């Protein structure tokens, strides 16, 4: 009977780890889980074609992970110049979903910006649904807002 961690079957376990971290990345905004997913998928594909001992697999995983994190650190500068929507600070909106510190909520702006009226938003304040907010700044496609008192 074949072992659960045998060389012949471990490639799909790396692919499952990659899928799990891709799902996690869909719910985060940091792209760190994406770096793990890229590294895990790379190792899974590599060992599908060439058998490697587990310690080599881990070494390759960490090397690719570090490269992916380094590239991630370099990318936001270039992406920001190209893809940053033109949302200006000072715009007024209404919280359409509660916004709590460290949790993403939703804000509906009075006028659509780039064709979008509802945006994901964060705040260092606890803002209840229905309260008016002001845009402080934009972080990619995420607005940072503060309540209007």
C-alpha positions in Angstrom: 0.0 0.0 0.0 1.3 3.4 -1.0 2.1 5.9 1.8 0.2 9.1 2.1 3.4 11.1 1.7 5.0 9.0 -1.0 7.0 10.7 -3.8 4.3 9.6 -6.4 1.4 11.3 -4.7 2.7 14.3 -2.9 2.5 16.6 -5.9 -1.3 16.9 -5.6 -1.0 17.8 -1.9 1.1 20.8 -2.9 -1.6 21.8 -5.5 -4.3 21.5 -2.8 -2.2 23.8 -0.5 -2.0 26.3 -3.5 -5.8 26.2 -4.0 -6.4 26.8 -0.3 -4.1 29.8 -0.3 -5.7 31.1 -3.5 -9.1 31.0 -1.8 -7.7 32.7 1.3 -6.2 35.4 -1.0 -9.7 36.1 -2.4 -10.7 37.3 1.1 -7.6 39.3 1.9 -6.0 42.4 0.4 -2.3 41.7 1.2 -1.2 39.3 -1.6 0.8 37.3 0.9 -1.4 34.3 0.5 -0.9 34.6 -3.3 2.9 34.3 -2.7 2.4 31.0 -0.8 0.0 29.7 -3.5 2.5 30.5 -6.3 5.3 28.7 -4.4 3.2 25.7 -3.6 1.8 25.4 -7.1 5.3 25.7 -8.5 6.6 22.9 -6.3 3.6 20.7 -7.1 4.1 21.1 -10.9 7.8 20.5 -10.6 7.5 17.3 -8.6 4.8 16.0 -10.9 7.5 15.8 -13.6 10.6 15.1 -11.5 10.7 13.2 -8.2 12.4 15.1 -5.4 13.0 14.4 -1.8 10.8 16.3 0.6 13.7 18.5 2.0 14.4 19.6 -1.6 10.7 20.4 -2.1 10.7 22.6 1.0 13.9 24.3 -0.1 12.4 25.1 -3.5 9.1 26.2 -1.9 10.9 28.7 0.4 13.1 30.0 -2.4 10.1 30.6 -4.7 8.1 32.1 -1.8 10.9 34.6 -1.1 11.1 35.5 -4.7 7.3 36.0 -4.9 7.3 38.2 -1.8 10.2 40.3 -3.3 8.3 40.8 -6.5 5.1 41.6 -4.5 7.1 44.4 -2.8 8.1 45.8 -6.1 4.8 45.6 -7.9 2.5 47.9 -6.0 4.5 51.0 -7.1 4.0 50.1 -10.8 0.4 48.9 -10.4 -0.6 52.0 -8.5 0.6 54.3 -11.4 -1.4 52.3 -13.9 -4.5 50.9 -12.2 -5.3 53.4 -9.4 -8.9 54.6 -9.8 -9.4 58.3 -9.7 -11.2 58.6 -6.3 -10.5 61.9 -4.6 -10.1 62.5 -0.9 -13.0 64.4 0.5 -15.8 62.6 -1.3 -18.8 61.9 0.8 -20.6 58.5 1.0 -22.7 56.3 3.3 -21.6 53.1 4.9 -23.7 50.4 3.3 -22.2 47.7 5.6 -20.6 48.2 9.1 -17.0 49.2 9.0 -14.9 48.2 12.0 -11.1 48.7 12.6 -9.1 45.9 10.8 -12.3 44.7 9.0 -13.4 45.6 5.5 -16.9 47.2 5.1 -18.8 48.8 2.2 -19.3 52.5 1.3 -21.8 53.8 -1.2 -20.6 57.1 -2.7 -23.0 59.8 -3.7 -21.8 59.8 -7.3 -20.3 56.8 -9.2 -16.5 57.0 -9.7 -15.1 55.0 -12.6 -18.6 53.6 -13.0 -18.6 52.1 -9.5 -20.8 53.4 -6.8 -20.2 50.9 -4.0 -16.6 50.5 -2.8 -14.8 48.3 -0.2 -13.7 50.5 2.7 -11.6 50.4 5.9 -11.4 52.8 8.8 -9.7 53.2 12.1 -13.1 54.1 13.5 -16.2 51.9 14.2 -18.7 53.1 11.7 -22.3 51.7 11.6 -24.3 51.0 8.5 -26.2 54.2 7.3 -23.6 56.7 8.8 -22.1 59.3 6.5 -18.4 59.0 5.8 -15.7 61.0 4.1 -12.9 59.5 1.9 -9.5 60.1 3.4 -7.4 58.3 0.8 -7.4 55.4 -1.5 -5.3 52.2 -1.2 -5.6 50.4 -4.6 -9.3 49.6 -4.9 -10.0 50.1 -1.2 -11.1 53.4 0.3 -10.0 54.6 3.7 -12.8 56.6 5.3 -13.7 58.5 8.5 -17.1 59.2 9.9 -18.6 62.6 9.5 -19.7 63.8 12.9 
